[in-house]
């Protein structure tokens, strides 16, 4: 079932120079089905973050449409930086979306604690962001995105700033959350749109990869991947990586 | 041990300076109308204790009123500035004009307008004008420094501007506000001293006027006693505001974390 469809979306950003601005996206069209794990893969400046913000409704498109055939679902958003409130502890940070939806305090606390447990941070409820490592901060950020039980998760290069082992661990956690939602009867499927510039990460996580190319941003290839789970460094995995890398535009200069 | 030494060291320096001062005055037979000995200043402080305390209370009242008024007005204006570029464009130049105009120069005018029968109000306004600007500029900067992504996140969950202000912008601005308040605390005292000088005799009984008065009567020891109280007041204001800053920021802000 189609969750969302972008049709001929274009977005231009004003620049300091009076040259009409930079065309970030031109004629971007794709559909995302419920339960998919879609990676938007491309080099910096290809408009993938802009596409994510358009989907979230944080930016309006200049032309074209972002449609939700059913209705716009609850969205969780994770930024490249953890984007936590430094003056609030982990629990209060995760509770923020619930506070904004006027969920009663006690219930909010319980749900926030449960979300922290889901990302493996039980016992860190009252730690402040500065007391947490980069990976732990990111987990708090993911817990905050999950706490409203969204059916669409938008992630904007969430692990790009992390070291390799932490990144691998968080990749596995994210996959586990996505599979849990899919395999648990009665639970709504989780749809993930994941922005990354890492071929390996997109190959490991996604059920589908949309390869983007810059100037102006557009979809260069739409690759459906065989169902997982995948084994890093296995021949099948390397084959997927090769397929994705081949679809990437020649290095942007 | 180390801590004790840190506290003791400046006190030892103080004792040494006072000792040398006392000895020098006695040894060179410096007349008390040029430089009174520390013991004479202490004596003047004790002799005039109740009247000096009354003057301290007057000065402190004006200083605190001015500080509170300046902080409240600056915070309110900073919120307006940060929420509306139009308001900022319209009023910011005048805030700057107010800042660069030496308030001493307009103090007589303010006194004239408000009147010598309401001299406390006039003095408070003068001191508040002196203290106002650092809070305004610091807080405006702080409110603007909010993490864009955090603001976007709030919008994603449908937060109103007021909620974004309350939950994100104001907490972000808090360290900036407190830093501005620390500057404003000292400036309030300076502004009050200036206001008392300008207000002159008759109405004014604050510490600054006591200094002028004692100077006219060549009671230099009393002058020093009043000056000492003024300095101690300044130190106390700074200490209280530093403590407030520490208590509010110690859990999360880099500036307040002890290493």
Interface residues (C-beta under 8 A of the other chain):
Chain A: X53 X56 X57 X58 X75 X77 X79 X81 X83 X85 X86 X87 X88 X96 X97 X99 X100 X101 X128 X129 X130 X148
Chain B: X147 X149 X150 X152 X153 X154 X155 X156 X157 X158 X159 X163 X167 X168 X171 X174 X251 X252 X253 X254 X257
